[in-house]
Amino acid sequence: MIAILSPSGVCTVPHYSARIYVTLRPSVLDPAGTAVQSGLAHMGYSNVETVRIGKYIELTLEAETEAAASQQLDRMCDQLLANPVIENYR
């Protein structure tokens, strides 16, 4: 589920702000996360067990309803913002 924030502004068509988190699926290896974990261990943070790297996206869009905004965001994520083969989004 993508976090839809309240409509913003005073317009004829509401604007919705969204926060989207894109992460690798648990079954996909994360070499960037492994490199960060290794770097943290070398810095003395050996208590860090796992690191997973992802993307955080904020956007604002116009839509008639929150449901319409949510549907558009799902399509955006499936088609461009995330790779549905190896990534999850919420």
C-alpha positions in Angstrom: 0.0 0.0 0.0 1.4 3.4 -1.0 1.0 6.1 1.6 -1.4 8.8 0.2 -1.2 12.0 2.2 -4.1 14.4 2.4 -5.0 16.6 -0.6 -3.1 19.8 -0.8 -3.9 23.2 -2.1 -7.2 24.9 -3.1 -7.8 23.7 -6.7 -10.7 22.4 -8.7 -8.9 19.0 -8.9 -7.3 17.8 -5.6 -3.6 17.3 -5.4 -2.4 14.2 -3.5 1.1 13.8 -2.1 2.5 10.2 -2.0 5.4 8.6 -0.3 6.6 5.4 -2.0 9.2 3.0 -0.6 10.8 0.6 -3.2 12.9 -2.3 -1.8 14.4 -5.4 -3.2 12.4 -8.6 -2.7 13.7 -10.7 0.2 14.8 -13.4 -2.2 17.0 -11.0 -4.2 20.6 -10.5 -3.1 21.5 -6.9 -2.2 25.2 -6.2 -3.0 24.9 -2.5 -2.0 23.4 -3.5 1.3 26.2 -6.0 1.8 28.9 -3.4 1.0 27.3 -0.9 3.5 27.1 -3.6 6.2 30.8 -4.4 5.6 31.8 -0.8 5.8 29.8 -0.3 9.0 31.6 -3.4 10.5 35.0 -1.9 9.5 33.9 1.3 11.3 33.3 -0.6 14.5 29.5 -1.2 14.1 29.8 -5.0 14.1 26.4 -5.3 15.8 24.6 -4.4 12.5 23.3 -7.8 11.3 21.7 -6.9 7.9 21.4 -3.9 5.6 19.0 -3.6 2.7 19.2 -0.6 0.4 16.1 0.8 -1.3 14.6 3.9 -2.8 12.3 6.6 -1.3 10.1 8.6 -3.7 7.9 11.6 -3.0 5.5 12.9 -5.6 2.4 15.0 -5.9 -0.3 14.3 -8.5 -3.7 15.6 -9.5 -6.6 13.1 -9.2 -10.4 13.4 -8.7 -10.4 11.0 -5.7 -8.0 9.3 -3.4 -8.9 5.9 -5.0 -8.0 7.3 -8.4 -4.7 8.6 -7.1 -3.9 5.2 -5.6 -4.7 3.4 -8.9 -2.5 5.8 -10.8 0.4 5.4 -8.3 0.1 1.6 -8.6 0.4 1.8 -12.4 3.4 4.2 -12.1 5.2 1.8 -9.8 4.4 -1.2 -11.9 5.5 0.5 -15.1 8.4 2.7 -14.1 9.2 3.4 -10.5 9.8 -0.2 -9.4 10.9 -3.4 -11.2 8.1 -5.8 -10.2 10.3 -8.8 -11.0 12.9 -8.0 -8.3 11.4 -5.1 -6.2 8.4 -4.5 -3.9 6.8 -1.2 -3.3 4.6 0.3 -0.6 
